[in-house]
């Protein structure tokens, strides 16, 4: 794992981009979201009451197959 970086350094995420790496953003309440590096900090989810505090690069979770859709009834 990587160390947390203050959110005011978000513009540096571009220098940390690598294949298979995404960014975890955490707020003061411990809530987190995962995103790719974008020029502007992503908008916080509707249920966040505290602003984003820090971020870190993390390995991207592997894709998983969903269950097949049930047939028509």
CHARMM internal coordinates of N, CA and C (Angstrom, degrees):
IC EDIT
DIST 1 N 1 CA 1.4591
DIST 1 CA 1 C 1.5301
ANGL 1 N 1 CA 1 C 109.56
DIST 1 C 2 N 1.2912
ANGL 1 CA 1 C 2 N 113.47
DIHE 1 N 1 CA 1 C 2 N 158.70
DIST 2 N 2 CA 1.4513
ANGL 1 C 2 N 2 CA 120.50
DIHE 1 CA 1 C 2 N 2 CA 179.78
DIST 2 CA 2 C 1.5228
ANGL 2 N 2 CA 2 C 109.54
DIHE 1 C 2 N 2 CA 2 C -103.54
DIST 2 C 3 N 1.3322
ANGL 2 CA 2 C 3 N 115.63
DIHE 2 N 2 CA 2 C 3 N 160.33
DIST 3 N 3 CA 1.4613
ANGL 2 C 3 N 3 CA 120.80
DIHE 2 CA 2 C 3 N 3 CA 176.91
DIST 3 CA 3 C 1.5257
ANGL 3 N 3 CA 3 C 109.64
DIHE 2 C 3 N 3 CA 3 C -74.68
DIST 3 C 4 N 1.3272
ANGL 3 CA 3 C 4 N 115.31
DIHE 3 N 3 CA 3 C 4 N 153.85
DIST 4 N 4 CA 1.4617
ANGL 3 C 4 N 4 CA 121.01
DIHE 3 CA 3 C 4 N 4 CA 177.27
DIST 4 CA 4 C 1.5211
ANGL 4 N 4 CA 4 C 109.03
DIHE 3 C 4 N 4 CA 4 C -72.54
DIST 4 C 5 N 1.3295
ANGL 4 CA 4 C 5 N 115.98
DIHE 4 N 4 CA 4 C 5 N 142.34
DIST 5 N 5 CA 1.4581
ANGL 4 C 5 N 5 CA 123.61
DIHE 4 CA 4 C 5 N 5 CA -179.27
DIST 5 CA 5 C 1.5270
ANGL 5 N 5 CA 5 C 107.05
DIHE 4 C 5 N 5 CA 5 C -117.26
DIST 5 C 6 N 1.3423
ANGL 5 CA 5 C 6 N 118.61
DIHE 5 N 5 CA 5 C 6 N 136.25
DIST 6 N 6 CA 1.4735
ANGL 5 C 6 N 6 CA 119.87
DIHE 5 CA 5 C 6 N 6 CA 178.82
DIST 6 CA 6 C 1.5273
ANGL 6 N 6 CA 6 C 111.13
DIHE 5 C 6 N 6 CA 6 C -57.41
DIST 6 C 7 N 1.3137
ANGL 6 CA 6 C 7 N 116.25
DIHE 6 N 6 CA 6 C 7 N 141.63
DIST 7 N 7 CA 1.4661
ANGL 6 C 7 N 7 CA 122.11
DIHE 6 CA 6 C 7 N 7 CA -174.79
DIST 7 CA 7 C 1.5249
ANGL 7 N 7 CA 7 C 112.26
DIHE 6 C 7 N 7 CA 7 C -63.17
DIST 7 C 8 N 1.3269
ANGL 7 CA 7 C 8 N 118.56
DIHE 7 N 7 CA 7 C 8 N -23.83
DIST 8 N 8 CA 1.4643
ANGL 7 C 8 N 8 CA 119.51
DIHE 7 CA 7 C 8 N 8 CA 179.00
DIST 8 CA 8 C 1.5293
ANGL 8 N 8 CA 8 C 111.88
DIHE 7 C 8 N 8 CA 8 C -69.35
DIST 8 C 9 N 1.3235
ANGL 8 CA 8 C 9 N 117.80
DIHE 8 N 8 CA 8 C 9 N -6.57
DIST 9 N 9 CA 1.4633
ANGL 8 C 9 N 9 CA 122.60
DIHE 8 CA 8 C 9 N 9 CA 176.14
DIST 9 CA 9 C 1.5350
ANGL 9 N 9 CA 9 C 111.44
DIHE 8 C 9 N 9 CA 9 C -103.25
DIST 9 C 10 N 1.3420
ANGL 9 CA 9 C 10 N 117.53
DIHE 9 N 9 CA 9 C 10 N 19.48
DIST 10 N 10 CA 1.4671
ANGL 9 C 10 N 10 CA 122.23
DIHE 9 CA 9 C 10 N 10 CA -177.92
DIST 10 CA 10 C 1.5294
ANGL 10 N 10 CA 10 C 111.74
DIHE 9 C 10 N 10 CA 10 C -54.72
DIST 10 C 11 N 1.3296
ANGL 10 CA 10 C 11 N 118.51
DIHE 10 N 10 CA 10 C 11 N -34.23
DIST 11 N 11 CA 1.4651
ANGL 10 C 11 N 11 CA 120.67
DIHE 10 CA 10 C 11 N 11 CA -178.61
DIST 11 CA 11 C 1.5266
ANGL 11 N 11 CA 11 C 111.52
DIHE 10 C 11 N 11 CA 11 C -59.44
DIST 11 C 12 N 1.3207
ANGL 11 CA 11 C 12 N 118.10
DIHE 11 N 11 CA 11 C 12 N -19.06
DIST 12 N 12 CA 1.4613
ANGL 11 C 12 N 12 CA 122.42
DIHE 11 CA 11 C 12 N 12 CA 179.13
DIST 12 CA 12 C 1.5304
ANGL 12 N 12 CA 12 C 112.54
DIHE 11 C 12 N 12 CA 12 C -79.03
DIST 12 C 13 N 1.3251
ANGL 12 CA 12 C 13 N 117.91
DIHE 12 N 12 CA 12 C 13 N -5.87
DIST 13 N 13 CA 1.4630
ANGL 12 C 13 N 13 CA 119.36
DIHE 12 CA 12 C 13 N 13 CA -178.27
DIST 13 CA 13 C 1.5179
ANGL 13 N 13 CA 13 C 111.27
DIHE 12 C 13 N 13 CA 13 C -59.80
DIST 13 C 14 N 1.3194
ANGL 13 CA 13 C 14 N 118.13
DIHE 13 N 13 CA 13 C 14 N -31.30
DIST 14 N 14 CA 1.4694
ANGL 13 C 14 N 14 CA 120.68
DIHE 13 CA 13 C 14 N 14 CA -179.53
DIST 14 CA 14 C 1.5273
ANGL 14 N 14 CA 14 C 111.25
DIHE 13 C 14 N 14 CA 14 C -61.02
DIST 14 C 15 N 1.3197
ANGL 14 CA 14 C 15 N 117.46
DIHE 14 N 14 CA 14 C 15 N -35.24
DIST 15 N 15 CA 1.4677
ANGL 14 C 15 N 15 CA 120.10
DIHE 14 CA 14 C 15 N 15 CA 179.98
DIST 15 CA 15 C 1.5285
ANGL 15 N 15 CA 15 C 111.85
DIHE 14 C 15 N 15 CA 15 C -75.41
DIST 15 C 16 N 1.3306
ANGL 15 CA 15 C 16 N 117.35
DIHE 15 N 15 CA 15 C 16 N -14.17
DIST 16 N 16 CA 1.4632
ANGL 15 C 16 N 16 CA 122.30
DIHE 15 CA 15 C 16 N 16 CA -179.39
DIST 16 CA 16 C 1.5240
ANGL 16 N 16 CA 16 C 112.29
DIHE 15 C 16 N 16 CA 16 C -99.61
DIST 16 C 17 N 1.3408
ANGL 16 CA 16 C 17 N 117.33
DIHE 16 N 16 CA 16 C 17 N -5.33
DIST 17 N 17 CA 1.4680
ANGL 16 C 17 N 17 CA 120.99
DIHE 16 CA 16 C 17 N 17 CA -178.42
DIST 17 CA 17 C 1.5252
ANGL 17 N 17 CA 17 C 111.03
DIHE 16 C 17 N 17 CA 17 C -63.71
DIST 17 C 18 N 1.3151
ANGL 17 CA 17 C 18 N 115.19
DIHE 17 N 17 CA 17 C 18 N 136.57
DIST 18 N 18 CA 1.4608
ANGL 17 C 18 N 18 CA 123.46
DIHE 17 CA 17 C 18 N 18 CA 176.22
DIST 18 CA 18 C 1.5227
ANGL 18 N 18 CA 18 C 107.14
DIHE 17 C 18 N 18 CA 18 C -149.41
DIST 18 C 19 N 1.3285
ANGL 18 CA 18 C 19 N 118.30
DIHE 18 N 18 CA 18 C 19 N 156.21
DIST 19 N 19 CA 1.4682
ANGL 18 C 19 N 19 CA 119.11
DIHE 18 CA 18 C 19 N 19 CA 174.52
DIST 19 CA 19 C 1.5315
ANGL 19 N 19 CA 19 C 109.96
DIHE 18 C 19 N 19 CA 19 C -59.68
DIST 19 C 20 N 1.3245
ANGL 19 CA 19 C 20 N 116.29
DIHE 19 N 19 CA 19 C 20 N 134.31
DIST 20 N 20 CA 1.4597
ANGL 19 C 20 N 20 CA 121.29
DIHE 19 CA 19 C 20 N 20 CA 178.94
DIST 20 CA 20 C 1.5169
ANGL 20 N 20 CA 20 C 114.74
DIHE 19 C 20 N 20 CA 20 C 81.48
DIST 20 C 21 N 1.3392
ANGL 20 CA 20 C 21 N 117.13
DIHE 20 N 20 CA 20 C 21 N 7.83
DIST 21 N 21 CA 1.4713
ANGL 20 C 21 N 21 CA 121.40
DIHE 20 CA 20 C 21 N 21 CA 179.53
DIST 21 CA 21 C 1.5234
ANGL 21 N 21 CA 21 C 109.03
DIHE 20 C 21 N 21 CA 21 C -115.09
DIST 21 C 22 N 1.3251
ANGL 21 CA 21 C 22 N 116.52
DIHE 21 N 21 CA 21 C 22 N 134.56
DIST 22 N 22 CA 1.4653
ANGL 21 C 22 N 22 CA 123.80
DIHE 21 CA 21 C 22 N 22 CA 172.83
DIST 22 CA 22 C 1.5245
ANGL 22 N 22 CA 22 C 106.67
DIHE 21 C 22 N 22 CA 22 C -125.50
DIST 22 C 23 N 1.3030
ANGL 22 CA 22 C 23 N 117.30
DIHE 22 N 22 CA 22 C 23 N -178.69
DIST 23 N 23 CA 1.4594
ANGL 22 C 23 N 23 CA 120.53
DIHE 22 CA 22 C 23 N 23 CA -176.63
DIST 23 CA 23 C 1.5215
ANGL 23 N 23 CA 23 C 111.09
DIHE 22 C 23 N 23 CA 23 C -122.06
DIST 23 C 24 N 1.3158
ANGL 23 CA 23 C 24 N 115.25
DIHE 23 N 23 CA 23 C 24 N 132.89
DIST 24 N 24 CA 1.4664
ANGL 23 C 24 N 24 CA 122.35
DIHE 23 CA 23 C 24 N 24 CA 176.49
DIST 24 CA 24 C 1.5232
ANGL 24 N 24 CA 24 C 106.91
DIHE 23 C 24 N 24 CA 24 C -100.11
DIST 24 C 25 N 1.3282
ANGL 24 CA 24 C 25 N 115.68
DIHE 24 N 24 CA 24 C 25 N 125.62
DIST 25 N 25 CA 1.4656
ANGL 24 C 25 N 25 CA 121.80
DIHE 24 CA 24 C 25 N 25 CA 177.82
DIST 25 CA 25 C 1.5181
ANGL 25 N 25 CA 25 C 107.14
DIHE 24 C 25 N 25 CA 25 C -109.72
DIST 25 C 26 N 1.3259
ANGL 25 CA 25 C 26 N 116.61
DIHE 25 N 25 CA 25 C 26 N 133.29
DIST 26 N 26 CA 1.4722
ANGL 25 C 26 N 26 CA 121.53
DIHE 25 CA 25 C 26 N 26 CA -177.48
DIST 26 CA 26 C 1.5280
ANGL 26 N 26 CA 26 C 109.54
DIHE 25 C 26 N 26 CA 26 C -125.84
DIST 26 C 27 N 1.3334
ANGL 26 CA 26 C 27 N 115.14
DIHE 26 N 26 CA 26 C 27 N 144.69
DIST 27 N 27 CA 1.4703
ANGL 26 C 27 N 27 CA 119.34
DIHE 26 CA 26 C 27 N 27 CA 175.76
DIST 27 CA 27 C 1.5351
ANGL 27 N 27 CA 27 C 109.61
DIHE 26 C 27 N 27 CA 27 C -104.75
DIST 27 C 28 N 1.3212
ANGL 27 CA 27 C 28 N 116.76
DIHE 27 N 27 CA 27 C 28 N 179.33
DIST 28 N 28 CA 1.4632
ANGL 27 C 28 N 28 CA 121.81
DIHE 27 CA 27 C 28 N 28 CA -177.08
DIST 28 CA 28 C 1.5250
ANGL 28 N 28 CA 28 C 112.70
DIHE 27 C 28 N 28 CA 28 C -65.70
DIST 28 C 29 N 1.3329
ANGL 28 CA 28 C 29 N 117.75
DIHE 28 N 28 CA 28 C 29 N -21.35
DIST 29 N 29 CA 1.4622
ANGL 28 C 29 N 29 CA 121.45
DIHE 28 CA 28 C 29 N 29 CA 178.69
DIST 29 CA 29 C 1.5264
ANGL 29 N 29 CA 29 C 112.13
DIHE 28 C 29 N 29 CA 29 C -84.96
DIST 29 C 30 N 1.3427
ANGL 29 CA 29 C 30 N 117.13
DIHE 29 N 29 CA 29 C 30 N -1.57
DIST 30 N 30 CA 1.4548
ANGL 29 C 30 N 30 CA 120.73
DIHE 29 CA 29 C 30 N 30 CA -179.62
DIST 30 CA 30 C 1.5150
ANGL 30 N 30 CA 30 C 114.13
DIHE 29 C 30 N 30 CA 30 C 87.21
DIST 30 C 31 N 1.3338
ANGL 30 CA 30 C 31 N 117.91
DIHE 30 N 30 CA 30 C 31 N 1.96
DIST 31 N 31 CA 1.4577
ANGL 30 C 31 N 31 CA 120.89
DIHE 30 CA 30 C 31 N 31 CA 177.00
DIST 31 CA 31 C 1.5277
ANGL 31 N 31 CA 31 C 108.46
DIHE 30 C 31 N 31 CA 31 C -74.72
DIST 31 C 32 N 1.3270
ANGL 31 CA 31 C 32 N 116.05
DIHE 31 N 31 CA 31 C 32 N 146.38
DIST 32 N 32 CA 1.4575
ANGL 31 C 32 N 32 CA 119.55
DIHE 31 CA 31 C 32 N 32 CA -176.59
DIST 32 CA 32 C 1.5189
ANGL 32 N 32 CA 32 C 111.37
DIHE 31 C 32 N 32 CA 32 C -136.04
DIST 32 C 33 N 1.3189
ANGL 32 CA 32 C 33 N 115.61
DIHE 32 N 32 CA 32 C 33 N 153.78
DIST 33 N 33 CA 1.4547
ANGL 32 C 33 N 33 CA 122.35
DIHE 32 CA 32 C 33 N 33 CA 171.98
DIST 33 CA 33 C 1.5168
ANGL 33 N 33 CA 33 C 107.67
DIHE 32 C 33 N 33 CA 33 C -138.05
DIST 33 C 34 N 1.3128
ANGL 33 CA 33 C 34 N 116.24
DIHE 33 N 33 CA 33 C 34 N 156.23
DIST 34 N 34 CA 1.4563
ANGL 33 C 34 N 34 CA 122.14
DIHE 33 CA 33 C 34 N 34 CA -179.89
DIST 34 CA 34 C 1.5127
ANGL 34 N 34 CA 34 C 108.74
DIHE 33 C 34 N 34 CA 34 C -116.16
DIST 34 C 35 N 1.3282
ANGL 34 CA 34 C 35 N 116.48
DIHE 34 N 34 CA 34 C 35 N 136.89
DIST 35 N 35 CA 1.4552
ANGL 34 C 35 N 35 CA 121.51
DIHE 34 CA 34 C 35 N 35 CA -177.38
DIST 35 CA 35 C 1.5220
ANGL 35 N 35 CA 35 C 110.03
DIHE 34 C 35 N 35 CA 35 C -151.82
DIST 35 C 36 N 1.3124
ANGL 35 CA 35 C 36 N 116.00
DIHE 35 N 35 CA 35 C 36 N 163.95
DIST 36 N 36 CA 1.4522
ANGL 35 C 36 N 36 CA 121.24
DIHE 35 CA 35 C 36 N 36 CA 170.03
DIST 36 CA 36 C 1.5230
ANGL 36 N 36 CA 36 C 107.46
DIHE 35 C 36 N 36 CA 36 C -83.87
DIST 36 C 37 N 1.3147
ANGL 36 CA 36 C 37 N 117.14
DIHE 36 N 36 CA 36 C 37 N 169.44
DIST 37 N 37 CA 1.4602
ANGL 36 C 37 N 37 CA 120.70
DIHE 36 CA 36 C 37 N 37 CA 177.71
DIST 37 CA 37 C 1.5259
ANGL 37 N 37 CA 37 C 108.91
DIHE 36 C 37 N 37 CA 37 C -75.27
DIST 37 C 38 N 1.2998
ANGL 37 CA 37 C 38 N 116.37
DIHE 37 N 37 CA 37 C 38 N 124.70
DIST 38 N 38 CA 1.4629
ANGL 37 C 38 N 38 CA 123.16
DIHE 37 CA 37 C 38 N 38 CA 176.22
DIST 38 CA 38 C 1.5284
ANGL 38 N 38 CA 38 C 107.13
DIHE 37 C 38 N 38 CA 38 C -129.04
DIST 38 C 39 N 1.3406
ANGL 38 CA 38 C 39 N 118.27
DIHE 38 N 38 CA 38 C 39 N 154.63
DIST 39 N 39 CA 1.4625
ANGL 38 C 39 N 39 CA 120.05
DIHE 38 CA 38 C 39 N 39 CA -175.99
DIST 39 CA 39 C 1.5270
ANGL 39 N 39 CA 39 C 114.24
DIHE 38 C 39 N 39 CA 39 C -55.55
DIST 39 C 40 N 1.3150
ANGL 39 CA 39 C 40 N 116.70
DIHE 39 N 39 CA 39 C 40 N -43.34
DIST 40 N 40 CA 1.4674
ANGL 39 C 40 N 40 CA 119.76
DIHE 39 CA 39 C 40 N 40 CA 178.79
DIST 40 CA 40 C 1.5189
ANGL 40 N 40 CA 40 C 109.13
DIHE 39 C 40 N 40 CA 40 C -105.80
DIST 40 C 41 N 1.3066
ANGL 40 CA 40 C 41 N 115.88
DIHE 40 N 40 CA 40 C 41 N 144.04
DIST 41 N 41 CA 1.4581
ANGL 40 C 41 N 41 CA 121.34
DIHE 40 CA 40 C 41 N 41 CA 178.36
DIST 41 CA 41 C 1.5214
ANGL 41 N 41 CA 41 C 109.76
DIHE 40 C 41 N 41 CA 41 C -55.46
DIST 41 C 42 N 1.3434
ANGL 41 CA 41 C 42 N 118.46
DIHE 41 N 41 CA 41 C 42 N 130.78
DIST 42 N 42 CA 1.4748
ANGL 41 C 42 N 42 CA 119.76
DIHE 41 CA 41 C 42 N 42 CA 179.60
DIST 42 CA 42 C 1.5311
ANGL 42 N 42 CA 42 C 111.37
DIHE 41 C 42 N 42 CA 42 C -59.88
DIST 42 C 43 N 1.3139
ANGL 42 CA 42 C 43 N 115.23
DIHE 42 N 42 CA 42 C 43 N 149.84
DIST 43 N 43 CA 1.4628
ANGL 42 C 43 N 43 CA 121.17
DIHE 42 CA 42 C 43 N 43 CA 177.58
DIST 43 CA 43 C 1.5301
ANGL 43 N 43 CA 43 C 109.17
DIHE 42 C 43 N 43 CA 43 C -65.16
DIST 43 C 44 N 1.3143
ANGL 43 CA 43 C 44 N 116.41
DIHE 43 N 43 CA 43 C 44 N 137.40
DIST 44 N 44 CA 1.4603
ANGL 43 C 44 N 44 CA 121.19
DIHE 43 CA 43 C 44 N 44 CA 179.83
DIST 44 CA 44 C 1.5250
ANGL 44 N 44 CA 44 C 110.35
DIHE 43 C 44 N 44 CA 44 C -67.12
DIST 44 C 45 N 1.3338
ANGL 44 CA 44 C 45 N 117.35
DIHE 44 N 44 CA 44 C 45 N 146.43
DIST 45 N 45 CA 1.4697
ANGL 44 C 45 N 45 CA 120.32
DIHE 44 CA 44 C 45 N 45 CA 176.66
DIST 45 CA 45 C 1.5291
ANGL 45 N 45 CA 45 C 111.26
DIHE 44 C 45 N 45 CA 45 C -58.43
DIST 45 C 46 N 1.3228
ANGL 45 CA 45 C 46 N 115.54
DIHE 45 N 45 CA 45 C 46 N 157.29
DIST 46 N 46 CA 1.4723
ANGL 45 C 46 N 46 CA 121.22
DIHE 45 CA 45 C 46 N 46 CA -176.08
DIST 46 CA 46 C 1.5230
ANGL 46 N 46 CA 46 C 113.16
DIHE 45 C 46 N 46 CA 46 C -59.99
DIST 46 C 47 N 1.3346
ANGL 46 CA 46 C 47 N 117.97
DIHE 46 N 46 CA 46 C 47 N -27.46
DIST 47 N 47 CA 1.4627
ANGL 46 C 47 N 47 CA 119.89
DIHE 46 CA 46 C 47 N 47 CA -175.38
DIST 47 CA 47 C 1.5305
ANGL 47 N 47 CA 47 C 113.63
DIHE 46 C 47 N 47 CA 47 C -92.42
DIST 47 C 48 N 1.3178
ANGL 47 CA 47 C 48 N 118.09
DIHE 47 N 47 CA 47 C 48 N 4.87
DIST 48 N 48 CA 1.4620
ANGL 47 C 48 N 48 CA 120.26
DIHE 47 CA 47 C 48 N 48 CA 176.55
DIST 48 CA 48 C 1.5248
ANGL 48 N 48 CA 48 C 108.70
DIHE 47 C 48 N 48 CA 48 C -81.52
DIST 48 C 49 N 1.3210
ANGL 48 CA 48 C 49 N 116.21
DIHE 48 N 48 CA 48 C 49 N 126.46
DIST 49 N 49 CA 1.4674
ANGL 48 C 49 N 49 CA 120.05
DIHE 48 CA 48 C 49 N 49 CA 176.64
DIST 49 CA 49 C 1.5180
ANGL 49 N 49 CA 49 C 111.14
DIHE 48 C 49 N 49 CA 49 C -100.15
DIST 49 C 50 N 1.3349
ANGL 49 CA 49 C 50 N 117.05
DIHE 49 N 49 CA 49 C 50 N -17.26
DIST 50 N 50 CA 1.4626
ANGL 49 C 50 N 50 CA 121.96
DIHE 49 CA 49 C 50 N 50 CA 177.94
DIST 50 CA 50 C 1.5329
ANGL 50 N 50 CA 50 C 108.55
DIHE 49 C 50 N 50 CA 50 C -110.47
DIST 50 C 51 N 1.3260
ANGL 50 CA 50 C 51 N 117.23
DIHE 50 N 50 CA 50 C 51 N 146.69
DIST 51 N 51 CA 1.4601
ANGL 50 C 51 N 51 CA 119.90
DIHE 50 CA 50 C 51 N 51 CA -179.93
DIST 51 CA 51 C 1.5342
ANGL 51 N 51 CA 51 C 111.53
DIHE 50 C 51 N 51 CA 51 C -72.92
DIST 51 C 52 N 1.3378
ANGL 51 CA 51 C 52 N 117.55
DIHE 51 N 51 CA 51 C 52 N 162.57
DIST 52 N 52 CA 1.4593
ANGL 51 C 52 N 52 CA 120.64
DIHE 51 CA 51 C 52 N 52 CA 176.58
DIST 52 CA 52 C 1.5350
ANGL 52 N 52 CA 52 C 110.23
DIHE 51 C 52 N 52 CA 52 C -58.14
DIST 52 C 53 N 1.3179
ANGL 52 CA 52 C 53 N 115.81
DIHE 52 N 52 CA 52 C 53 N 141.66
DIST 53 N 53 CA 1.4563
ANGL 52 C 53 N 53 CA 121.53
DIHE 52 CA 52 C 53 N 53 CA -175.37
DIST 53 CA 53 C 1.5259
ANGL 53 N 53 CA 53 C 111.98
DIHE 52 C 53 N 53 CA 53 C -114.40
DIST 53 C 54 N 1.3432
ANGL 53 CA 53 C 54 N 116.75
DIHE 53 N 53 CA 53 C 54 N -41.93
DIST 54 N 54 CA 1.4572
ANGL 53 C 54 N 54 CA 120.33
DIHE 53 CA 53 C 54 N 54 CA -174.20
DIST 54 CA 54 C 1.5260
ANGL 54 N 54 CA 54 C 110.30
DIHE 53 C 54 N 54 CA 54 C -157.02
DIST 54 C 55 N 1.3240
ANGL 54 CA 54 C 55 N 115.49
DIHE 54 N 54 CA 54 C 55 N 167.08
DIST 55 N 55 CA 1.4629
ANGL 54 C 55 N 55 CA 120.65
DIHE 54 CA 54 C 55 N 55 CA 178.76
DIST 55 CA 55 C 1.5166
ANGL 55 N 55 CA 55 C 109.36
DIHE 54 C 55 N 55 CA 55 C -145.15
DIST 55 C 56 N 1.3498
ANGL 55 CA 55 C 56 N 115.09
DIHE 55 N 55 CA 55 C 56 N 164.75
DIST 56 N 56 CA 1.4595
ANGL 55 C 56 N 56 CA 121.01
DIHE 55 CA 55 C 56 N 56 CA 175.42
DIST 56 CA 56 C 1.5251
ANGL 56 N 56 CA 56 C 109.13
DIHE 55 C 56 N 56 CA 56 C -157.56
DIST 56 C 57 N 1.3337
ANGL 56 CA 56 C 57 N 116.81
DIHE 56 N 56 CA 56 C 57 N 150.86
DIST 57 N 57 CA 1.4596
ANGL 56 C 57 N 57 CA 119.33
DIHE 56 CA 56 C 57 N 57 CA 174.16
DIST 57 CA 57 C 1.5240
ANGL 57 N 57 CA 57 C 109.47
DIHE 56 C 57 N 57 CA 57 C -75.55
DIST 57 C 58 N 1.3174
ANGL 57 CA 57 C 58 N 116.65
DIHE 57 N 57 CA 57 C 58 N 140.08
DIST 58 N 58 CA 1.4719
ANGL 57 C 58 N 58 CA 122.53
DIHE 57 CA 57 C 58 N 58 CA 178.66
DIST 58 CA 58 C 1.5256
ANGL 58 N 58 CA 58 C 109.07
DIHE 57 C 58 N 58 CA 58 C -138.61
DIST 58 C 59 N 1.3354
ANGL 58 CA 58 C 59 N 117.87
DIHE 58 N 58 CA 58 C 59 N 155.02
DIST 59 N 59 CA 1.4663
ANGL 58 C 59 N 59 CA 119.44
DIHE 58 CA 58 C 59 N 59 CA 176.57
DIST 59 CA 59 C 1.5258
ANGL 59 N 59 CA 59 C 110.71
DIHE 58 C 59 N 59 CA 59 C -65.10
DIST 59 C 60 N 1.3153
ANGL 59 CA 59 C 60 N 115.81
DIHE 59 N 59 CA 59 C 60 N 139.56
DIST 60 N 60 CA 1.4618
ANGL 59 C 60 N 60 CA 120.70
DIHE 59 CA 59 C 60 N 60 CA 178.32
DIST 60 CA 60 C 1.5245
ANGL 60 N 60 CA 60 C 109.22
DIHE 59 C 60 N 60 CA 60 C -70.98
DIST 60 C 61 N 1.3157
ANGL 60 CA 60 C 61 N 116.36
DIHE 60 N 60 CA 60 C 61 N 134.91
DIST 61 N 61 CA 1.4676
ANGL 60 C 61 N 61 CA 120.86
DIHE 60 CA 60 C 61 N 61 CA 178.89
DIST 61 CA 61 C 1.5239
ANGL 61 N 61 CA 61 C 108.83
DIHE 60 C 61 N 61 CA 61 C -65.15
DIST 61 C 62 N 1.3301
ANGL 61 CA 61 C 62 N 117.24
DIHE 61 N 61 CA 61 C 62 N 139.86
DIST 62 N 62 CA 1.4676
ANGL 61 C 62 N 62 CA 118.86
DIHE 61 CA 61 C 62 N 62 CA 179.71
DIST 62 CA 62 C 1.5282
ANGL 62 N 62 CA 62 C 111.24
DIHE 61 C 62 N 62 CA 62 C -67.22
DIST 62 C 63 N 1.3049
ANGL 62 CA 62 C 63 N 115.07
DIHE 62 N 62 CA 62 C 63 N 149.75
DIST 63 N 63 CA 1.4711
ANGL 62 C 63 N 63 CA 120.58
DIHE 62 CA 62 C 63 N 63 CA 177.68
DIST 63 CA 63 C 1.5229
ANGL 63 N 63 CA 63 C 109.12
DIHE 62 C 63 N 63 CA 63 C -67.84
DIST 63 C 64 N 1.3178
ANGL 63 CA 63 C 64 N 115.99
DIHE 63 N 63 CA 63 C 64 N 145.89
DIST 64 N 64 CA 1.4615
ANGL 63 C 64 N 64 CA 120.65
DIHE 63 CA 63 C 64 N 64 CA 177.92
DIST 64 CA 64 C 1.5251
ANGL 64 N 64 CA 64 C 108.73
DIHE 63 C 64 N 64 CA 64 C -124.12
DIST 64 C 65 N 1.3153
ANGL 64 CA 64 C 65 N 115.40
DIHE 64 N 64 CA 64 C 65 N 149.43
DIST 65 N 65 CA 1.4550
ANGL 64 C 65 N 65 CA 120.42
DIHE 64 CA 64 C 65 N 65 CA 177.40
DIST 65 CA 65 C 1.5174
ANGL 65 N 65 CA 65 C 108.89
DIHE 64 C 65 N 65 CA 65 C -80.80
DIST 65 C 66 N 1.3107
ANGL 65 CA 65 C 66 N 115.81
DIHE 65 N 65 CA 65 C 66 N 140.37
DIST 66 N 66 CA 1.4605
ANGL 65 C 66 N 66 CA 119.46
DIHE 65 CA 65 C 66 N 66 CA 175.58
DIST 66 CA 66 C 1.5254
ANGL 66 N 66 CA 66 C 108.65
DIHE 65 C 66 N 66 CA 66 C -85.28
DIST 66 C 67 N 1.3172
ANGL 66 CA 66 C 67 N 115.13
DIHE 66 N 66 CA 66 C 67 N 165.66
DIST 67 N 67 CA 1.4597
ANGL 66 C 67 N 67 CA 120.45
DIHE 66 CA 66 C 67 N 67 CA 176.99
DIST 67 CA 67 C 1.5353
ANGL 67 N 67 CA 67 C 108.46
DIHE 66 C 67 N 67 CA 67 C -71.93
DIST 67 C 68 N 1.3119
ANGL 67 CA 67 C 68 N 118.02
DIHE 67 N 67 CA 67 C 68 N 150.52
DIST 68 N 68 CA 1.4665
ANGL 67 C 68 N 68 CA 119.36
DIHE 67 CA 67 C 68 N 68 CA 178.64
DIST 68 CA 68 C 1.5361
ANGL 68 N 68 CA 68 C 110.72
DIHE 67 C 68 N 68 CA 68 C -64.19
DIST 68 C 69 N 1.3050
ANGL 68 CA 68 C 69 N 114.88
DIHE 68 N 68 CA 68 C 69 N 150.51
DIST 69 N 69 CA 1.4676
ANGL 68 C 69 N 69 CA 120.03
DIHE 68 CA 68 C 69 N 69 CA 177.73
DIST 69 CA 69 C 1.5269
ANGL 69 N 69 CA 69 C 108.41
DIHE 68 C 69 N 69 CA 69 C -71.01
DIST 69 C 70 N 1.3170
ANGL 69 CA 69 C 70 N 116.52
DIHE 69 N 69 CA 69 C 70 N 143.21
DIST 70 N 70 CA 1.4731
ANGL 69 C 70 N 70 CA 118.01
DIHE 69 CA 69 C 70 N 70 CA 176.85
DIST 70 CA 70 C 1.5211
ANGL 70 N 70 CA 70 C 110.44
DIHE 69 C 70 N 70 CA 70 C -67.55
DIST 70 C 71 N 1.3018
ANGL 70 CA 70 C 71 N 115.97
DIHE 70 N 70 CA 70 C 71 N 150.59
DIST 71 N 71 CA 1.4623
ANGL 70 C 71 N 71 CA 120.56
DIHE 70 CA 70 C 71 N 71 CA 179.09
DIST 71 CA 71 C 1.5129
ANGL 71 N 71 CA 71 C 111.47
DIHE 70 C 71 N 71 CA 71 C -70.06
DIST 71 C 72 N 1.3281
ANGL 71 CA 71 C 72 N 117.67
DIHE 71 N 71 CA 71 C 72 N 166.54
DIST 72 N 72 CA 1.4724
ANGL 71 C 72 N 72 CA 120.40
DIHE 71 CA 71 C 72 N 72 CA 179.41
DIST 72 CA 72 C 1.5285
ANGL 72 N 72 CA 72 C 110.08
DIHE 71 C 72 N 72 CA 72 C -65.78
DIST 72 C 73 N 1.2974
ANGL 72 CA 72 C 73 N 115.57
DIHE 72 N 72 CA 72 C 73 N 149.24
DIST 73 N 73 CA 1.4665
ANGL 72 C 73 N 73 CA 118.33
DIHE 72 CA 72 C 73 N 73 CA -179.72
DIST 73 CA 73 C 1.5094
ANGL 73 N 73 CA 73 C 111.95
DIHE 72 C 73 N 73 CA 73 C -101.49
END
COOR INIT
IC SEED 1 N 1 CA 1 C
IC BUILD
